[in-house]
Amino acid sequence: MTTRTISGLYDIYDDATKTVREIEAIGIPHGDISVVANNVDNRYGPTEQSNAGPDAATGAAVGSVVGGSVGLLTGLGLLAIPGVGPVVAAGWLVATAVGAVAGAGAGGVTGGVIGSLTRAGVSKEHAHVYAEGVRRGGTLVTARVDEQQAGAVEQIMRRNRAIDPDTRGRVYRDAGWKAFDDTASPYTAAELERERERTRDLTPGV
């Protein structure tokens, strides 16, 4: 059976979490869903299940990145992505990326995330847009589904205002962006809030 990876980048965290719940509701196992949300400003606390170590803010430490039995979002844990900073994350994408770079330096995690996306069939161009979108305050939801489920998942993502990666990539490039840079300094909380305000204006229906 053919498996597809479907991704949605969200400017608004609540849109992303609604998407996760709706995807789970149609029968997609939470083991096949992943979520990564920028948490530089510490607005999203990890769950009590998280066991991220004190080095989570600077390295590849991760808490409970795989969702528990009652849903993916109950397993959010802490992780730091070079160029992005602290995130809350759960699911196969992050678990695969962290496992791929276990024992590596901090720079490996970002390569692992982008590499996990591209190996799952996401284009390199879109993978970089998604990583940059998270850097700028967004939330990325990914789902591995069979071909028969793909249309329903895509509809859920569109309905909950996932951005178009081609359009957003053009917006970034028009402002001088070329590709996600994992050596760049993460946004400060104040910079992140300004960026979120700008991107909110680009979100349909907001």
Number of C-alpha atoms within 10 A of each C-alpha: 7 7 15 17 19 20 25 24 28 29 26 20 18 12 17 25 19 14 23 25 15 16 21 19 12 11 9 19 16 25 19 17 26 26 27 27 28 27 26 23 17 12 10 15 13 22 16 12 15 19 16 18 14 11 13 20 19 14 21 27 22 26 23 24 31 26 22 17 11 9 17 25 22 19 23 30 28 30 31 25 28 24 20 27 24 23 30 28 33 31 27 22 29 23 20 17 21 24 14 17 18 14 11 13 10 18 16 20 27 24 18 21 23 24 19 21 23 17 12 15 14 18 13 15 16 19 22 22 26 27 25 22 26 24 29 23 28 24 29 23 25 22 28 23 20 14 13 12 16 17 13 13 25 17 11 18 26 14 11 21 20 25 20 15 19 12 12 19 20 14 14 16 12 10 8 9 14 14 16 20 16 21 10 11 12 18 18 12 15 11 14 20 15 14 16 17 13 13 19 15 11 15 15 10 8 8
